[in-house]
Amino acid sequence: MNATLQAVREAAAPYGLNLVAALPTERYDQVASEQYRAASIAPGASSIIVIGNGGRGLWDALKRHAQERPGWMEREHPLDDFTREIVENRIAPAARARGSCTIVFPFVGDTSATLSFMQLGKLAGLAGPSIIGVSVHPRFGPWLAFRAALLVDELIEEPGEALGFDPCPSCTARTCITACPVGAVSFENGWDIPKCLTHRVEVEPDCETRCHSRVGCVLGPEHRYSDDELAHHQRRALKAMRPWYERNIKSKPG
């Protein structure tokens, strides 16, 4: 294994950031839309190290962190703030010991440059697509997220175990479809975003603490997020969905 990637993995592991892989920047930029290209953020970067979490480890690490810092969980973005602190102070230094490193997060404001993390995760072999609109992993199923990327000047190509993973066409159970209370998931059309958002915004309690389709996925049920983590993500997603719903669905006539 590449020494830089190994150092990043070792630094990330204690915090539940257990999905780490790397790919050449050029390969990503060839397929990324212009606004999400790595070359516009770090023109000299040769590779992208993608960092994510699978399962409950990151949330458990956050809770340990918060226990030592009263009031942490009352922050607006406790998980993002924790991730930023760990990546900036623990993980990035491991990469910078071997060369330059630019950090990119998926949770940034509208004025900050970022990358297409779902596309990155697929190309890096950390996750594949699903009909429910989230990435999925062979072991962790839909219980994963992408947390950061490091743009480094060293050429590294070490994909994860999900390279080429595309489970939905061969799934026969498809319990994610029947689990959705509003029928917003189908094999033919995937995730019906307007139908899903309309239900979540207008009938909020029904999906307030969990996505029923995500819970219904047959992959990795033993790695499912805890109830408090599920509720955290659902409520944050709903907060982000409301303005989009108001602009793009509710305001349209008919």
C-alpha positions as CSV (number, residue, x, y, z in Angstrom):
1,M,0.0,0.0,0.0
2,N,1.1,3.5,-0.7
3,A,2.7,5.0,2.4
4,T,0.7,8.3,2.3
5,L,-2.6,6.5,2.0
6,Q,-1.6,4.1,4.8
7,A,-0.8,7.0,7.1
8,V,-4.2,8.7,6.3
9,R,-6.0,5.4,7.0
10,E,-4.2,4.9,10.3
11,A,-5.0,8.5,11.4
12,A,-8.6,8.2,10.4
13,A,-9.4,4.8,11.8
14,P,-9.8,5.8,15.5
15,Y,-12.6,8.2,14.6
16,G,-14.7,5.8,12.6
17,L,-13.5,7.2,9.3
18,N,-13.0,3.7,7.9
19,L,-13.6,4.1,4.2
20,V,-10.5,5.6,2.6
21,A,-9.3,5.2,-1.0
22,A,-7.5,7.2,-3.7
23,L,-7.7,7.8,-7.4
24,P,-5.8,10.1,-9.9
25,T,-7.2,13.6,-10.1
26,E,-7.2,13.4,-13.9
27,R,-9.6,10.5,-14.0
28,Y,-12.1,12.3,-11.8
29,D,-11.8,15.7,-13.6
30,Q,-12.5,14.0,-16.9
31,V,-16.1,13.1,-15.9
32,A,-16.8,15.9,-13.3
33,S,-18.8,18.9,-14.4
34,E,-16.7,22.1,-14.6
35,Q,-17.9,23.6,-11.3
36,Y,-16.8,20.5,-9.3
37,R,-13.4,19.8,-10.9
38,A,-10.4,19.4,-8.6
39,A,-8.1,21.3,-10.9
40,S,-10.0,24.5,-10.0
41,I,-9.3,24.0,-6.3
42,A,-5.7,22.6,-6.3
43,P,-4.3,22.8,-9.9
44,G,-1.2,20.8,-9.0
45,A,-2.8,17.9,-7.3
46,S,-2.1,14.5,-8.8
47,S,-4.5,12.4,-6.6
48,I,-7.6,12.6,-4.5
49,I,-7.8,10.7,-1.3
50,V,-11.5,10.2,-0.4
51,I,-12.5,9.8,3.2
52,G,-15.8,8.4,4.4
53,N,-17.4,6.4,7.2
54,G,-19.3,3.2,7.1
55,G,-21.5,2.1,10.1
56,R,-21.8,3.7,13.5
57,G,-18.1,4.3,14.4
58,L,-18.0,8.0,13.5
59,W,-21.1,8.8,15.5
60,D,-19.7,6.9,18.5
61,A,-16.5,8.9,18.2
62,L,-18.6,12.1,18.1
63,K,-20.4,11.1,21.3
64,R,-17.2,10.4,23.1
65,H,-15.9,13.8,21.9
66,A,-19.0,15.6,23.0
67,Q,-19.0,14.0,26.5
68,E,-15.7,15.8,27.2
69,R,-17.1,19.1,25.7
70,P,-20.4,20.1,27.3
71,G,-22.7,21.8,24.8
72,W,-21.0,20.3,21.7
73,M,-24.2,18.5,20.6
74,E,-26.2,21.8,20.8
75,R,-24.1,23.3,18.0
76,E,-25.9,23.8,14.7
77,H,-23.6,21.2,13.0
78,P,-22.0,19.0,15.7
79,L,-21.1,16.1,13.4
80,D,-19.6,18.4,10.6
81,D,-17.7,20.4,13.2
82,F,-16.3,17.3,14.7
83,T,-15.3,15.9,11.3
84,R,-13.6,19.2,10.4
85,E,-11.6,19.2,13.6
86,I,-10.5,15.6,13.1
87,V,-9.6,15.9,9.4
88,E,-7.8,19.3,9.9
89,N,-5.9,18.4,13.1
90,R,-5.4,14.6,12.9
91,I,-5.7,13.3,9.3
92,A,-4.4,16.1,7.0
93,P,-1.1,16.4,8.9
94,A,-0.4,12.7,8.2
95,A,-0.6,13.5,4.5
96,R,1.3,16.8,4.7
97,A,4.2,15.0,6.3
98,R,4.8,13.6,2.8
99,G,3.8,16.5,0.6
100,S,1.2,19.2,-0.1
101,C,-2.4,18.6,0.8
102,T,-5.6,20.6,0.2
103,I,-8.7,19.7,2.2
104,V,-12.2,19.7,0.7
105,F,-15.4,19.0,2.6
106,P,-18.9,18.2,1.2
107,F,-20.5,20.4,3.9
108,V,-19.6,23.9,2.8
109,G,-21.4,27.1,2.1
110,D,-22.6,28.2,-1.3
111,T,-19.4,30.3,-1.8
112,S,-16.9,27.5,-1.2
113,A,-15.6,25.3,-3.9
114,T,-16.2,21.6,-3.5
115,L,-16.3,18.3,-5.3
116,S,-19.0,15.9,-6.4
117,F,-18.6,13.4,-3.6
118,M,-21.0,10.8,-4.8
119,Q,-19.1,10.7,-8.1
120,L,-15.8,10.6,-6.3
121,G,-17.0,7.7,-4.1
122,K,-18.0,5.7,-7.1
123,L,-14.8,6.3,-9.0
124,A,-12.7,5.6,-5.9
125,G,-14.5,2.3,-5.2
126,L,-16.0,3.4,-1.9
127,A,-19.6,2.9,-2.9
128,G,-22.0,2.2,-5.8
129,P,-25.3,3.6,-6.9
130,S,-28.8,2.6,-5.6
131,I,-32.4,3.3,-6.6
132,I,-33.1,5.0,-3.3
133,G,-30.8,7.9,-4.1
134,V,-28.0,7.2,-1.7
135,S,-24.6,5.4,-2.2
136,V,-24.3,1.8,-1.0
137,H,-21.4,-0.4,0.0
138,P,-21.0,-4.2,-0.2
139,R,-20.6,-4.5,3.6
140,F,-22.1,-1.3,5.1
141,G,-25.0,-1.1,2.7
142,P,-26.6,2.4,2.7
143,W,-25.0,3.2,6.1
144,L,-22.1,5.3,4.9
145,A,-21.3,8.9,4.0
146,F,-18.4,10.8,2.4
147,R,-16.8,13.2,4.8
148,A,-13.7,14.8,3.2
149,A,-11.2,14.6,0.4
150,L,-7.5,15.4,0.4
151,L,-6.0,16.7,-2.8
152,V,-2.3,15.6,-2.8
153,D,0.6,16.0,-5.2
154,E,1.5,12.3,-5.2
155,L,0.1,9.9,-7.8
156,I,-1.9,7.3,-5.9
157,E,-4.4,4.7,-7.3
158,E,-5.8,2.4,-4.7
159,P,-9.5,1.9,-5.0
160,G,-11.8,0.5,-2.4
161,E,-13.7,-2.8,-2.4
162,A,-16.9,-1.2,-4.0
163,L,-15.3,-0.5,-7.4
164,G,-18.0,-1.4,-10.0
165,F,-20.5,-2.3,-7.3
166,D,-24.1,-1.9,-8.6
167,P,-26.4,-4.1,-6.5
168,C,-29.9,-3.0,-7.4
169,P,-30.4,-4.7,-10.8
170,S,-29.7,-8.1,-9.3
171,C,-31.6,-7.6,-6.0
172,T,-34.8,-9.7,-5.9
173,A,-36.1,-8.6,-2.5
174,R,-36.3,-4.8,-3.2
175,T,-37.8,-4.2,0.2
176,C,-36.7,-0.6,-0.1
177,I,-39.5,-0.1,-2.6
178,T,-42.3,-1.4,-0.5
179,A,-40.9,0.3,2.6
180,C,-41.5,3.8,1.3
181,P,-44.9,5.1,2.7
182,V,-45.5,7.3,-0.4
183,G,-44.2,5.1,-3.2
184,A,-41.3,7.4,-4.0
185,V,-39.0,4.6,-5.0
186,S,-39.3,2.3,-8.0
187,F,-36.8,0.1,-9.9
188,E,-37.7,1.6,-13.2
189,N,-37.3,5.3,-12.2
190,G,-35.3,5.2,-9.0
191,W,-35.9,7.9,-6.4
192,D,-38.8,10.2,-7.2
193,I,-37.5,13.4,-5.6
194,P,-40.6,15.6,-5.9
195,K,-42.9,12.9,-4.5
196,C,-40.5,12.2,-1.6
197,L,-39.9,15.9,-0.7
198,T,-43.6,16.7,-0.9
199,H,-44.4,13.9,1.6
200,R,-41.5,14.7,3.9
201,V,-42.3,18.4,4.1
202,E,-46.1,18.2,4.2
203,V,-46.4,15.0,6.4
204,E,-43.2,15.6,8.4
205,P,-43.8,13.1,11.3
206,D,-44.0,10.1,9.0
207,C,-40.4,10.3,7.9
208,E,-39.0,12.7,10.6
209,T,-36.6,10.2,12.3
210,R,-35.7,7.8,9.5
211,C,-36.0,7.1,5.8
212,H,-38.0,4.0,5.6
213,S,-36.6,2.9,2.3
214,R,-33.0,3.3,3.5
215,V,-33.9,1.2,6.6
216,G,-35.6,-1.3,4.3
217,C,-32.4,-1.9,2.2
218,V,-31.2,-5.6,2.5
219,L,-27.6,-4.6,2.5
220,G,-25.7,-4.2,5.8
221,P,-28.6,-4.1,8.2
222,E,-26.2,-4.8,11.1
223,H,-24.4,-1.6,10.4
224,R,-27.5,0.6,10.5
225,Y,-27.1,4.0,12.2
226,S,-28.4,4.3,15.8
227,D,-31.8,5.9,16.2
228,D,-30.3,9.2,17.4
229,E,-28.0,9.4,14.5
230,L,-30.8,8.6,12.0
231,A,-32.9,11.3,13.5
232,H,-30.0,13.8,13.3
233,H,-29.5,13.2,9.6
234,Q,-33.2,13.2,8.8
235,R,-33.9,16.5,10.5
236,R,-30.9,18.1,9.0
237,A,-31.9,16.9,5.5
238,L,-35.4,18.1,6.0
239,K,-34.1,21.6,6.9
240,A,-32.2,21.7,3.7
241,M,-35.1,20.3,1.7
242,R,-37.7,22.9,2.8
243,P,-36.3,25.9,0.8
244,W,-35.9,23.7,-2.3
245,Y,-39.4,22.4,-2.0
246,E,-40.8,25.9,-1.6
247,R,-39.0,27.2,-4.7
248,N,-39.3,24.2,-7.0
249,I,-42.4,22.3,-6.1
250,K,-44.9,24.2,-4.0
251,S,-44.6,27.4,-6.0
252,K,-45.4,25.7,-9.3
253,P,-49.0,26.0,-10.4
254,G,-51.1,22.8,-10.6
